[in-house]
Amino acid sequence: MSERRLSDVYADYSRFYDLYVGDRTDDIPLYLEYAASSTTPVLEIGAGTGRLTLPTASAGHQVVAVDISPSMLEILDARLAEQPEVTRRRVRVVHVDMLELDLGETFDFVLVPFFTFNYLLTSEAQNAALDRLSAHLSDSGRLVLDLFVPPTPEIDSVLEPEVRMDANDPATGDRVRLWTAANVDAAARIEHRTQWFEVTGPDGASETTEINIDRRFFLPGELERLAEDHGLRVLELFTGYRGEPPKPDSVQLVYVLGHA
Ligand SMILES: C[S@@+](CC[C@H](N)C(=O)[O-])C[C@H]1O[C@@H](n2cnc3c(N)ncnc32)[C@H](O)[C@@H]1O
């Protein structure tokens, strides 16, 4: 095992993931469009519980679903087991850190969706990942990175705890409330985020799980330079999932990369 290997930041998060963001659909059409023009299976990095994997496979595409988190993949496996066999057979699940990815094949469409690249906190990790991603991208392939950006990335800022979710978990009948707080270290280009999931059972008993996750964000030009070091160039840069031009306060950016 390499010393570079990253930890599973979703170990505690997985049980709440689908309740919190499982119904997000805004990015799916973009990825289906890329998948439709791919002549190879789709390589999805950070597939998690399959929020994107399942609609991609249901639309008829083969997917290689990669993730570092055993608990996220356990949920994906359970969801796959409920799919029609034809859909299930389109998905190959690979449990691996993207820094260690070595599938021995190339893909026309590689996606690193929903801020997954932001979990790579060091330049060593970012470079190792881009090396692996570039090696798995076909000559004319497209690598899509969906990246988080804080609203004022060049200024230290603090988000006081605020309620982000108050939902009933249909699987358990529990009430689940989520508070999120964050602070941005502009010099380090890291957002430190804390989330508290408070679960109250039908009997009124509560327990709270605290999750701390750091995300590295990128200033304009930074990702372009990193990509160049790996023989990649930015072909498109937009915000949202319909190609809108980035604005100075965009809190999310999509980079479309190809071989230089
Ligand atoms: C925000 S979730 C995205 C899940 C799913 N693709 C979605 O869009 O809902 C990020 C996923 O990336 C995975 N991940 C984080 N670092 C990773 C790494 N180094 N290699 C592979 N997967 C990683 C996490 O385990 C988690 O499942």
The ligand as an SDF file (V2000), in Angstrom:
LIG
                    3D

 27 29  0  0  0  0  0  0  0  0999 V2000
  -19.4780   14.3100   -2.8660 C   0  0  0  0  0  0  0  0  0  0  0  0
  -19.3620   12.5610   -2.9910 S   0  0  0  0  0  0  0  0  0  0  0  0
  -19.9550   12.3120   -4.6420 C   0  0  0  0  0  0  0  0  0  0  0  0
  -20.7410   11.0270   -4.7840 C   0  0  0  0  0  0  0  0  0  0  0  0
  -21.5280   10.9270   -6.0880 C   0  0  0  0  0  0  0  0  0  0  0  0
  -20.6600   10.9140   -7.2530 N   0  0  0  0  0  0  0  0  0  0  0  0
  -22.4970   12.0800   -6.2130 C   0  0  0  0  0  0  0  0  0  0  0  0
  -22.2770   12.9340   -7.0660 O   0  0  0  0  0  0  0  0  0  0  0  0
  -23.4650   12.1370   -5.4480 O   0  0  0  0  0  0  0  0  0  0  0  0
  -17.6070   12.3400   -3.1770 C   0  0  0  0  0  0  0  0  0  0  0  0
  -17.1890   10.8910   -3.2920 C   0  0  0  0  0  0  0  0  0  0  0  0
  -15.7890   10.8690   -3.6470 O   0  0  0  0  0  0  0  0  0  0  0  0
  -15.1690    9.8140   -2.9430 C   0  0  0  0  0  0  0  0  0  0  0  0
  -13.7380   10.0810   -2.8730 N   0  0  0  0  0  0  0  0  0  0  0  0
  -13.1220   11.0320   -2.1520 C   0  0  0  0  0  0  0  0  0  0  0  0
  -11.7930   10.9510   -2.3160 N   0  0  0  0  0  0  0  0  0  0  0  0
  -11.5670    9.9220   -3.1850 C   0  0  0  0  0  0  0  0  0  0  0  0
  -10.3930    9.3230   -3.7150 C   0  0  0  0  0  0  0  0  0  0  0  0
   -9.1840    9.7740   -3.4030 N   0  0  0  0  0  0  0  0  0  0  0  0
  -10.5260    8.3020   -4.5880 N   0  0  0  0  0  0  0  0  0  0  0  0
  -11.7580    7.8220   -4.9090 C   0  0  0  0  0  0  0  0  0  0  0  0
  -12.9000    8.3320   -4.3990 N   0  0  0  0  0  0  0  0  0  0  0  0
  -12.8160    9.3660   -3.5430 C   0  0  0  0  0  0  0  0  0  0  0  0
  -15.8660    9.8080   -1.5880 C   0  0  0  0  0  0  0  0  0  0  0  0
  -15.7010    8.5790   -0.9180 O   0  0  0  0  0  0  0  0  0  0  0  0
  -17.3100   10.0930   -1.9840 C   0  0  0  0  0  0  0  0  0  0  0  0
  -18.0290    8.9140   -2.2190 O   0  0  0  0  0  0  0  0  0  0  0  0
  1  2  1  0
  2  3  1  0
  2 10  1  0
  3  4  1  0
  4  5  1  0
  5  6  1  0
  5  7  1  0
  7  8  2  0
  7  9  1  0
 10 11  1  0
 11 12  1  0
 11 26  1  0
 12 13  1  0
 13 14  1  0
 13 24  1  0
 14 15  1  0
 14 23  1  0
 15 16  2  0
 16 17  1  0
 17 18  1  0
 17 23  2  0
 18 19  1  0
 18 20  2  0
 20 21  1  0
 21 22  2  0
 22 23  1  0
 24 25  1  0
 24 26  1  0
 26 27  1  0
M  CHG  2   2   1   9  -1
M  END
$$$$
